[in-house]
Amino acid sequence: MPDGHPQTQVTWVHADGDHLLINTEVHRQKFENVVERDPRVPLTIWDEDYPYSFVEVRG
């Protein structure tokens, strides 16, 4: 967030084989936090059918 606290939310993600593409719009707080403040982003992806099965990506 603007004061440095982490932000978390559900969002759409696309993987193209080499990159994870995270959906956002330029007028949203998430865009400002990631693009203009700090590009490090954690991402957790889970399987709806098996909620204890997940993968986490940090970068």
PQR file with spaces between the fields and no chain letter, atoms N, CA, C, O and H, PARSE charges and radii, in Angstrom:
ATOM       1  N    MET     1       0.842   -1.177    0.000 -0.4000 1.5000
ATOM       2  CA   MET     1       0.000    0.000    0.000 -0.0000 2.0000
ATOM       3  C    MET     1       0.891    1.245    0.000  0.5500 1.7000
ATOM       4  O    MET     1       2.108    1.121    0.132 -0.5500 1.4000
ATOM       5  N    PRO     2       0.324    2.415   -0.141 -0.5600 1.5000
ATOM       6  CA   PRO     2       1.146    3.621   -0.201  0.2800 2.0000
ATOM       7  C    PRO     2       2.083    3.790    0.998  0.5500 1.7000
ATOM       8  O    PRO     2       3.150    4.391    0.872 -0.5500 1.4000
ATOM       9  N    ASP     3       1.687    3.263    2.156 -0.4000 1.5000
ATOM      10  CA   ASP     3       2.531    3.408    3.350 -0.0000 2.0000
ATOM      11  C    ASP     3       3.553    2.279    3.495  0.5500 1.7000
ATOM      12  O    ASP     3       4.274    2.231    4.493 -0.5500 1.4000
ATOM      13  H    ASP     3       0.821    2.775    2.258  0.4000 1.0000
ATOM      14  N    GLY     4       3.630    1.362    2.508 -0.4000 1.5000
ATOM      15  CA   GLY     4       4.618    0.296    2.547 -0.0000 2.0000
ATOM      16  C    GLY     4       4.083   -1.059    2.982  0.5500 1.7000
ATOM      17  O    GLY     4       4.790   -2.058    2.856 -0.5500 1.4000
ATOM      18  H    GLY     4       3.045    1.401    1.698  0.4000 1.0000
ATOM      19  N    HIS     5       2.861   -1.124    3.488 -0.4000 1.5000
ATOM      20  CA   HIS     5       2.272   -2.408    3.865 -0.0000 2.0000
ATOM      21  C    HIS     5       1.964   -3.234    2.614  0.5500 1.7000
ATOM      22  O    HIS     5       1.644   -2.669    1.568 -0.5500 1.4000
ATOM      23  H    HIS     5       2.287   -0.312    3.590  0.4000 1.0000
ATOM      24  N    PRO     6       2.058   -4.563    2.707 -0.5600 1.5000
ATOM      25  CA   PRO     6       1.733   -5.406    1.553  0.2800 2.0000
ATOM      26  C    PRO     6       0.248   -5.334    1.210  0.5500 1.7000
ATOM      27  O    PRO     6      -0.599   -5.089    2.070 -0.5500 1.4000
ATOM      28  N    GLN     7      -0.037   -5.551   -0.054 -0.4000 1.5000
ATOM      29  CA   GLN     7      -1.414   -5.593   -0.531 -0.0000 2.0000
ATOM      30  C    GLN     7      -1.673   -7.001   -1.047  0.5500 1.7000
ATOM      31  O    GLN     7      -0.799   -7.598   -1.676 -0.5500 1.4000
ATOM      32  H    GLN     7       0.651   -5.750   -0.752  0.4000 1.0000
ATOM      33  N    THR     8      -2.842   -7.531   -0.796 -0.4000 1.5000
ATOM      34  CA   THR     8      -3.193   -8.842   -1.320 -0.0000 2.0000
ATOM      35  C    THR     8      -4.600   -8.811   -1.882  0.5500 1.7000
ATOM      36  O    THR     8      -5.479   -8.139   -1.341 -0.5500 1.4000
ATOM      37  H    THR     8      -3.553   -7.047   -0.286  0.4000 1.0000
ATOM      38  N    GLN     9      -4.813   -9.540   -2.973 -0.4000 1.5000
ATOM      39  CA   GLN     9      -6.133   -9.628   -3.568 -0.0000 2.0000
ATOM      40  C    GLN     9      -6.169  -10.760   -4.587  0.5500 1.7000
ATOM      41  O    GLN     9      -5.132  -11.189   -5.094 -0.5500 1.4000
ATOM      42  H    GLN     9      -4.099  -10.086   -3.413  0.4000 1.0000
ATOM      43  N    VAL    10      -7.356  -11.228   -4.875 -0.4000 1.5000
ATOM      44  CA   VAL    10      -7.539  -12.248   -5.899 -0.0000 2.0000
ATOM      45  C    VAL    10      -7.467  -11.562   -7.256  0.5500 1.7000
ATOM      46  O    VAL    10      -8.048  -10.492   -7.442 -0.5500 1.4000
ATOM      47  H    VAL    10      -8.198  -10.879   -4.463  0.4000 1.0000
ATOM      48  N    THR    11      -6.760  -12.168   -8.206 -0.4000 1.5000
ATOM      49  CA   THR    11      -6.632  -11.572   -9.532 -0.0000 2.0000
ATOM      50  C    THR    11      -6.413  -12.645  -10.587  0.5500 1.7000
ATOM      51  O    THR    11      -6.064  -13.780  -10.262 -0.5500 1.4000
ATOM      52  H    THR    11      -6.289  -13.037   -8.055  0.4000 1.0000
ATOM      53  N    TRP    12      -6.616  -12.292  -11.832 -0.4000 1.5000
ATOM      54  CA   TRP    12      -6.368  -13.201  -12.947 -0.0000 2.0000
ATOM      55  C    TRP    12      -4.892  -13.219  -13.280  0.5500 1.7000
ATOM      56  O    TRP    12      -4.227  -12.184  -13.243 -0.5500 1.4000
ATOM      57  H    TRP    12      -6.899  -11.370  -12.096  0.4000 1.0000
ATOM      58  N    VAL    13      -4.375  -14.405  -13.609 -0.4000 1.5000
ATOM      59  CA   VAL    13      -2.976  -14.573  -13.993 -0.0000 2.0000
ATOM      60  C    VAL    13      -2.918  -15.457  -15.224  0.5500 1.7000
ATOM      61  O    VAL    13      -3.680  -16.417  -15.345 -0.5500 1.4000
ATOM      62  H    VAL    13      -4.916  -15.246  -13.640  0.4000 1.0000
ATOM      63  N    HIS    14      -2.012  -15.133  -16.139 -0.4000 1.5000
ATOM      64  CA   HIS    14      -1.807  -15.943  -17.342 -0.0000 2.0000
ATOM      65  C    HIS    14      -0.339  -16.313  -17.410  0.5500 1.7000
ATOM      66  O    HIS    14       0.526  -15.471  -17.170 -0.5500 1.4000
ATOM      67  H    HIS    14      -1.393  -14.354  -16.040  0.4000 1.0000
ATOM      68  N    ALA    15      -0.051  -17.553  -17.731 -0.4000 1.5000
ATOM      69  CA   ALA    15       1.333  -18.008  -17.913 -0.0000 2.0000
ATOM      70  C    ALA    15       1.542  -18.290  -19.391  0.5500 1.7000
ATOM      71  O    ALA    15       0.758  -19.014  -20.004 -0.5500 1.4000
ATOM      72  H    ALA    15      -0.754  -18.237  -17.926  0.4000 1.0000
ATOM      73  N    ASP    16       2.606  -17.718  -19.972 -0.4000 1.5000
ATOM      74  CA   ASP    16       2.867  -17.928  -21.394 -0.0000 2.0000
ATOM      75  C    ASP    16       4.040  -18.876  -21.640  0.5500 1.7000
ATOM      76  O    ASP    16       4.514  -18.994  -22.770 -0.5500 1.4000
ATOM      77  H    ASP    16       3.244  -17.130  -19.474  0.4000 1.0000
ATOM      78  N    GLY    17       4.500  -19.537  -20.613 -0.4000 1.5000
ATOM      79  CA   GLY    17       5.634  -20.450  -20.738 -0.0000 2.0000
ATOM      80  C    GLY    17       6.904  -19.877  -20.132  0.5500 1.7000
ATOM      81  O    GLY    17       7.704  -20.614  -19.555 -0.5500 1.4000
ATOM      82  H    GLY    17       4.115  -19.441  -19.695  0.4000 1.0000
ATOM      83  N    ASP    18       7.097  -18.575  -20.257 -0.4000 1.5000
ATOM      84  CA   ASP    18       8.277  -17.910  -19.708 -0.0000 2.0000
ATOM      85  C    ASP    18       7.931  -16.853  -18.663  0.5500 1.7000
ATOM      86  O    ASP    18       8.763  -16.509  -17.825 -0.5500 1.4000
ATOM      87  H    ASP    18       6.448  -17.976  -20.726  0.4000 1.0000
ATOM      88  N    HIS    19       6.714  -16.344  -18.713 -0.4000 1.5000
ATOM      89  CA   HIS    19       6.324  -15.227  -17.854 -0.0000 2.0000
ATOM      90  C    HIS    19       4.974  -15.497  -17.198  0.5500 1.7000
ATOM      91  O    HIS    19       4.137  -16.224  -17.732 -0.5500 1.4000
ATOM      92  H    HIS    19       6.037  -16.624  -19.395  0.4000 1.0000
ATOM      93  N    LEU    20       4.786  -14.896  -16.034 -0.4000 1.5000
ATOM      94  CA   LEU    20       3.470  -14.828  -15.412 -0.0000 2.0000
ATOM      95  C    LEU    20       2.948  -13.425  -15.652  0.5500 1.7000
ATOM      96  O    LEU    20       3.589  -12.449  -15.261 -0.5500 1.4000
ATOM      97  H    LEU    20       5.466  -14.305  -15.599  0.4000 1.0000
ATOM      98  N    LEU    21       1.806  -13.313  -16.282 -0.4000 1.5000
ATOM      99  CA   LEU    21       1.211  -12.020  -16.591 -0.0000 2.0000
ATOM     100  C    LEU    21       0.073  -11.785  -15.606  0.5500 1.7000
ATOM     101  O    LEU    21      -0.892  -12.548  -15.571 -0.5500 1.4000
ATOM     102  H    LEU    21       1.285  -14.105  -16.600  0.4000 1.0000
ATOM     103  N    ILE    22       0.188  -10.722  -14.804 -0.4000 1.5000
ATOM     104  CA   ILE    22      -0.777  -10.432  -13.749 -0.0000 2.0000
ATOM     105  C    ILE    22      -1.699   -9.326  -14.225  0.5500 1.7000
ATOM     106  O    ILE    22      -1.243   -8.263  -14.646 -0.5500 1.4000
ATOM     107  H    ILE    22       0.972  -10.102  -14.833  0.4000 1.0000
ATOM     108  N    ASN    23      -2.992   -9.578  -14.156 -0.4000 1.5000
ATOM     109  CA   ASN    23      -3.982   -8.623  -14.633 -0.0000 2.0000
ATOM     110  C    ASN    23      -4.089   -7.426  -13.695  0.5500 1.7000
ATOM     111  O    ASN    23      -4.229   -7.590  -12.483 -0.5500 1.4000
ATOM     112  H    ASN    23      -3.363  -10.441  -13.814  0.4000 1.0000
ATOM     113  N    THR    24      -4.022   -6.239  -14.252 -0.4000 1.5000
ATOM     114  CA   THR    24      -4.286   -5.019  -13.506 -0.0000 2.0000
ATOM     115  C    THR    24      -4.577   -3.896  -14.495  0.5500 1.7000
ATOM     116  O    THR    24      -4.315   -4.035  -15.690 -0.5500 1.4000
ATOM     117  H    THR    24      -3.908   -6.106  -15.237  0.4000 1.0000
ATOM     118  N    GLU    25      -5.101   -2.820  -14.015 -0.4000 1.5000
ATOM     119  CA   GLU    25      -5.359   -1.638  -14.830 -0.0000 2.0000
ATOM     120  C    GLU    25      -4.562   -0.483  -14.245  0.5500 1.7000
ATOM     121  O    GLU    25      -4.331   -0.433  -13.037 -0.5500 1.4000
ATOM     122  H    GLU    25      -5.314   -2.707  -13.044  0.4000 1.0000
ATOM     123  N    VAL    26      -4.142    0.442  -15.094 -0.4000 1.5000
ATOM     124  CA   VAL    26      -3.218    1.495  -14.669 -0.0000 2.0000
ATOM     125  C    VAL    26      -3.796    2.437  -13.624  0.5500 1.7000
ATOM     126  O    VAL    26      -3.029    3.103  -12.928 -0.5500 1.4000
ATOM     127  H    VAL    26      -4.329    0.402  -16.075  0.4000 1.0000
ATOM     128  N    HIS    27      -5.100    2.522  -13.484 -0.4000 1.5000
ATOM     129  CA   HIS    27      -5.680    3.427  -12.485 -0.0000 2.0000
ATOM     130  C    HIS    27      -5.896    2.748  -11.131  0.5500 1.7000
ATOM     131  O    HIS    27      -6.425    3.375  -10.213 -0.5500 1.4000
ATOM     132  H    HIS    27      -5.723    1.981  -14.049  0.4000 1.0000
ATOM     133  N    ARG    28      -5.507    1.506  -10.992 -0.4000 1.5000
ATOM     134  CA   ARG    28      -5.702    0.773   -9.734 -0.0000 2.0000
ATOM     135  C    ARG    28      -4.493    0.924   -8.812  0.5500 1.7000
ATOM     136  O    ARG    28      -3.374    1.150   -9.272 -0.5500 1.4000
ATOM     137  H    ARG    28      -5.077    0.997  -11.738  0.4000 1.0000
ATOM     138  N    GLN    29      -4.731    0.798   -7.522 -0.4000 1.5000
ATOM     139  CA   GLN    29      -3.659    0.900   -6.529 -0.0000 2.0000
ATOM     140  C    GLN    29      -2.608   -0.169   -6.746  0.5500 1.7000
ATOM     141  O    GLN    29      -1.420    0.083   -6.549 -0.5500 1.4000
ATOM     142  H    GLN    29      -5.641    0.614   -7.149  0.4000 1.0000
ATOM     143  N    LYS    30      -3.029   -1.368   -7.153 -0.4000 1.5000
ATOM     144  CA   LYS    30      -2.080   -2.462   -7.381 -0.0000 2.0000
ATOM     145  C    LYS    30      -1.039   -2.069   -8.427  0.5500 1.7000
ATOM     146  O    LYS    30       0.147   -2.347   -8.247 -0.5500 1.4000
ATOM     147  H    LYS    30      -3.995   -1.573   -7.313  0.4000 1.0000
ATOM     148  N    PHE    31      -1.456   -1.435   -9.500 -0.4000 1.5000
ATOM     149  CA   PHE    31      -0.526   -1.008  -10.547 -0.0000 2.0000
ATOM     150  C    PHE    31       0.517   -0.044   -9.974  0.5500 1.7000
ATOM     151  O    PHE    31       1.714   -0.207  -10.209 -0.5500 1.4000
ATOM     152  H    PHE    31      -2.419   -1.209   -9.646  0.4000 1.0000
ATOM     153  N    GLU    32       0.067    0.938   -9.239 -0.4000 1.5000
ATOM     154  CA   GLU    32       0.995    1.909   -8.654 -0.0000 2.0000
ATOM     155  C    GLU    32       1.949    1.226   -7.675  0.5500 1.7000
ATOM     156  O    GLU    32       3.146    1.513   -7.676 -0.5500 1.4000
ATOM     157  H    GLU    32      -0.905    1.071   -9.048  0.4000 1.0000
ATOM     158  N    ASN    33       1.428    0.328   -6.843 -0.4000 1.5000
ATOM     159  CA   ASN    33       2.269   -0.353   -5.855 -0.0000 2.0000
ATOM     160  C    ASN    33       3.363   -1.171   -6.530  0.5500 1.7000
ATOM     161  O    ASN    33       4.514   -1.140   -6.095 -0.5500 1.4000
ATOM     162  H    ASN    33       0.456    0.096   -6.843  0.4000 1.0000
ATOM     163  N    VAL    34       3.019   -1.902   -7.585 -0.4000 1.5000
ATOM     164  CA   VAL    34       3.972   -2.814   -8.219 -0.0000 2.0000
ATOM     165  C    VAL    34       4.862   -2.109   -9.222  0.5500 1.7000
ATOM     166  O    VAL    34       6.076   -2.312   -9.213 -0.5500 1.4000
ATOM     167  H    VAL    34       2.084   -1.928   -7.939  0.4000 1.0000
ATOM     168  N    VAL    35       4.296   -1.296  -10.076 -0.4000 1.5000
ATOM     169  CA   VAL    35       5.065   -0.679  -11.163 -0.0000 2.0000
ATOM     170  C    VAL    35       5.863    0.521  -10.675  0.5500 1.7000
ATOM     171  O    VAL    35       7.018    0.699  -11.064 -0.5500 1.4000
ATOM     172  H    VAL    35       3.309   -1.132  -10.084  0.4000 1.0000
ATOM     173  N    GLU    36       5.262    1.339   -9.834 -0.4000 1.5000
ATOM     174  CA   GLU    36       5.917    2.585   -9.461 -0.0000 2.0000
ATOM     175  C    GLU    36       6.615    2.546   -8.094  0.5500 1.7000
ATOM     176  O    GLU    36       7.466    3.393   -7.823 -0.5500 1.4000
ATOM     177  H    GLU    36       4.324    1.195   -9.518  0.4000 1.0000
ATOM     178  N    ARG    37       6.278    1.588   -7.238 -0.4000 1.5000
ATOM     179  CA   ARG    37       6.861    1.559   -5.893 -0.0000 2.0000
ATOM     180  C    ARG    37       7.839    0.408   -5.689  0.5500 1.7000
ATOM     181  O    ARG    37       9.001    0.638   -5.355 -0.5500 1.4000
ATOM     182  H    ARG    37       5.587    0.900   -7.459  0.4000 1.0000
ATOM     183  N    ASP    38       7.383   -0.823   -5.884 -0.4000 1.5000
ATOM     184  CA   ASP    38       8.214   -1.993   -5.591 -0.0000 2.0000
ATOM     185  C    ASP    38       7.759   -3.158   -6.466  0.5500 1.7000
ATOM     186  O    ASP    38       6.655   -3.664   -6.265 -0.5500 1.4000
ATOM     187  H    ASP    38       6.439   -1.010   -6.154  0.4000 1.0000
ATOM     188  N    PRO    39       8.569   -3.602   -7.430 -0.5600 1.5000
ATOM     189  CA   PRO    39       8.137   -4.630   -8.372  0.2800 2.0000
ATOM     190  C    PRO    39       8.118   -6.057   -7.821  0.5500 1.7000
ATOM     191  O    PRO    39       7.713   -6.975   -8.535 -0.5500 1.4000
ATOM     192  N    ARG    40       8.543   -6.271   -6.579 -0.4000 1.5000
ATOM     193  CA   ARG    40       8.521   -7.634   -6.024 -0.0000 2.0000
ATOM     194  C    ARG    40       7.086   -8.030   -5.693  0.5500 1.7000
ATOM     195  O    ARG    40       6.355   -7.288   -5.037 -0.5500 1.4000
ATOM     196  H    ARG    40       8.872   -5.525   -5.999  0.4000 1.0000
ATOM     197  N    VAL    41       6.696   -9.226   -6.166 -0.4000 1.5000
ATOM     198  CA   VAL    41       5.320   -9.674   -6.007 -0.0000 2.0000
ATOM     199  C    VAL    41       5.300  -11.147   -5.618  0.5500 1.7000
ATOM     200  O    VAL    41       5.937  -11.960   -6.287 -0.5500 1.4000
ATOM     201  H    VAL    41       7.290   -9.829   -6.700  0.4000 1.0000
ATOM     202  N    PRO    42       4.583  -11.516   -4.547 -0.5600 1.5000
ATOM     203  CA   PRO    42       4.342  -12.934   -4.281  0.2800 2.0000
ATOM     204  C    PRO    42       3.032  -13.335   -4.943  0.5500 1.7000
ATOM     205  O    PRO    42       2.102  -12.534   -5.032 -0.5500 1.4000
ATOM     206  N    LEU    43       2.965  -14.561   -5.401 -0.4000 1.5000
ATOM     207  CA   LEU    43       1.770  -15.054   -6.073 -0.0000 2.0000
ATOM     208  C    LEU    43       1.506  -16.468   -5.589  0.5500 1.7000
ATOM     209  O    LEU    43       2.393  -17.320   -5.644 -0.5500 1.4000
ATOM     210  H    LEU    43       3.721  -15.212   -5.329  0.4000 1.0000
ATOM     211  N    THR    44       0.288  -16.726   -5.112 -0.4000 1.5000
ATOM     212  CA   THR    44      -0.103  -18.059   -4.688 -0.0000 2.0000
ATOM     213  C    THR    44      -1.232  -18.539   -5.589  0.5500 1.7000
ATOM     214  O    THR    44      -2.230  -17.842   -5.771 -0.5500 1.4000
ATOM     215  H    THR    44      -0.433  -16.034   -5.067  0.4000 1.0000
ATOM     216  N    ILE    45      -1.069  -19.738   -6.152 -0.4000 1.5000
ATOM     217  CA   ILE    45      -2.069  -20.330   -7.041 -0.0000 2.0000
ATOM     218  C    ILE    45      -2.504  -21.647   -6.425  0.5500 1.7000
ATOM     219  O    ILE    45      -1.671  -22.474   -6.054 -0.5500 1.4000
ATOM     220  H    ILE    45      -0.258  -20.304   -6.004  0.4000 1.0000
ATOM     221  N    TRP    46      -3.820  -21.842   -6.317 -0.4000 1.5000
ATOM     222  CA   TRP    46      -4.298  -23.087   -5.748 -0.0000 2.0000
ATOM     223  C    TRP    46      -5.336  -23.714   -6.668  0.5500 1.7000
ATOM     224  O    TRP    46      -5.925  -23.052   -7.522 -0.5500 1.4000
ATOM     225  H    TRP    46      -4.497  -21.171   -6.618  0.4000 1.0000
ATOM     226  N    ASP    47      -5.537  -24.992   -6.468 -0.4000 1.5000
ATOM     227  CA   ASP    47      -6.496  -25.781   -7.234 -0.0000 2.0000
ATOM     228  C    ASP    47      -7.828  -25.756   -6.495  0.5500 1.7000
ATOM     229  O    ASP    47      -7.898  -26.148   -5.330 -0.5500 1.4000
ATOM     230  H    ASP    47      -5.058  -25.530   -5.774  0.4000 1.0000
ATOM     231  N    GLU    48      -8.881  -25.300   -7.158 -0.4000 1.5000
ATOM     232  CA   GLU    48     -10.201  -25.243   -6.522 -0.0000 2.0000
ATOM     233  C    GLU    48     -10.656  -26.595   -5.987  0.5500 1.7000
ATOM     234  O    GLU    48     -11.282  -26.676   -4.930 -0.5500 1.4000
ATOM     235  H    GLU    48      -8.824  -24.982   -8.105  0.4000 1.0000
ATOM     236  N    ASP    49     -10.339  -27.652   -6.723 -0.4000 1.5000
ATOM     237  CA   ASP    49     -10.782  -28.983   -6.322 -0.0000 2.0000
ATOM     238  C    ASP    49      -9.969  -29.556   -5.164  0.5500 1.7000
ATOM     239  O    ASP    49     -10.453  -30.423   -4.437 -0.5500 1.4000
ATOM     240  H    ASP    49      -9.830  -27.586   -7.582  0.4000 1.0000
ATOM     241  N    TYR    50      -8.737  -29.078   -4.990 -0.4000 1.5000
ATOM     242  CA   TYR    50      -7.842  -29.553   -3.934 -0.0000 2.0000
ATOM     243  C    TYR    50      -7.222  -28.342   -3.240  0.5500 1.7000
ATOM     244  O    TYR    50      -6.076  -27.997   -3.529 -0.5500 1.4000
ATOM     245  H    TYR    50      -8.344  -28.374   -5.581  0.4000 1.0000
ATOM     246  N    PRO    51      -7.942  -27.693   -2.341 -0.5600 1.5000
ATOM     247  CA   PRO    51      -7.473  -26.429   -1.764  0.2800 2.0000
ATOM     248  C    PRO    51      -6.159  -26.514   -0.989  0.5500 1.7000
ATOM     249  O    PRO    51      -5.543  -25.484   -0.715 -0.5500 1.4000
ATOM     250  N    TYR    52      -5.716  -27.727   -0.630 -0.4000 1.5000
ATOM     251  CA   TYR    52      -4.428  -27.847    0.054 -0.0000 2.0000
ATOM     252  C    TYR    52      -3.289  -28.059   -0.937  0.5500 1.7000
ATOM     253  O    TYR    52      -2.137  -28.213   -0.531 -0.5500 1.4000
ATOM     254  H    TYR    52      -6.216  -28.564   -0.853  0.4000 1.0000
ATOM     255  N    SER    53      -3.598  -28.069   -2.220 -0.4000 1.5000
ATOM     256  CA   SER    53      -2.600  -28.194   -3.273 -0.0000 2.0000
ATOM     257  C    SER    53      -2.391  -26.807   -3.878  0.5500 1.7000
ATOM     258  O    SER    53      -3.309  -26.245   -4.476 -0.5500 1.4000
ATOM     259  H    SER    53      -4.534  -27.944   -2.549  0.4000 1.0000
ATOM     260  N    PHE    54      -1.187  -26.254   -3.726 -0.4000 1.5000
ATOM     261  CA   PHE    54      -0.926  -24.911   -4.216 -0.0000 2.0000
ATOM     262  C    PHE    54       0.528  -24.748   -4.611  0.5500 1.7000
ATOM     263  O    PHE    54       1.372  -25.581   -4.280 -0.5500 1.4000
ATOM     264  H    PHE    54      -0.441  -26.711   -3.241  0.4000 1.0000
ATOM     265  N    VAL    55       0.810  -23.678   -5.315 -0.4000 1.5000
ATOM     266  CA   VAL    55       2.170  -23.308   -5.664 -0.0000 2.0000
ATOM     267  C    VAL    55       2.332  -21.824   -5.333  0.5500 1.7000
ATOM     268  O    VAL    55       1.411  -21.033   -5.538 -0.5500 1.4000
ATOM     269  H    VAL    55       0.124  -23.002   -5.584  0.4000 1.0000
ATOM     270  N    GLU    56       3.488  -21.459   -4.828 -0.4000 1.5000
ATOM     271  CA   GLU    56       3.774  -20.063   -4.524 -0.0000 2.0000
ATOM     272  C    GLU    56       4.967  -19.617   -5.350  0.5500 1.7000
ATOM     273  O    GLU    56       5.964  -20.332   -5.452 -0.5500 1.4000
ATOM     274  H    GLU    56       4.236  -22.102   -4.661  0.4000 1.0000
ATOM     275  N    VAL    57       4.860  -18.433   -5.938 -0.4000 1.5000
ATOM     276  CA   VAL    57       5.938  -17.840   -6.718 -0.0000 2.0000
ATOM     277  C    VAL    57       6.271  -16.507   -6.076  0.5500 1.7000
ATOM     278  O    VAL    57       5.370  -15.725   -5.774 -0.5500 1.4000
ATOM     279  H    VAL    57       4.050  -17.852   -5.855  0.4000 1.0000
ATOM     280  N    ARG    58       7.534  -16.239   -5.866 -0.4000 1.5000
ATOM     281  CA   ARG    58       7.953  -14.938   -5.317 -0.0000 2.0000
ATOM     282  C    ARG    58       8.978  -14.331   -6.258  0.5500 1.7000
ATOM     283  O    ARG    58       9.883  -15.013   -6.739 -0.5500 1.4000
ATOM     284  H    ARG    58       8.267  -16.875   -6.111  0.4000 1.0000
ATOM     285  N    GLY    59       8.823  -13.059   -6.509 -0.4000 1.5000
ATOM     286  CA   GLY    59       9.799  -12.423   -7.389 -0.0000 2.0000
ATOM     287  C    GLY    59       9.482  -10.984   -7.643  0.5500 1.7000
ATOM     288  O    GLY    59      10.214  -10.310   -8.367 -0.5500 1.4000
ATOM     289  H    GLY    59       8.088  -12.505   -6.119  0.4000 1.0000
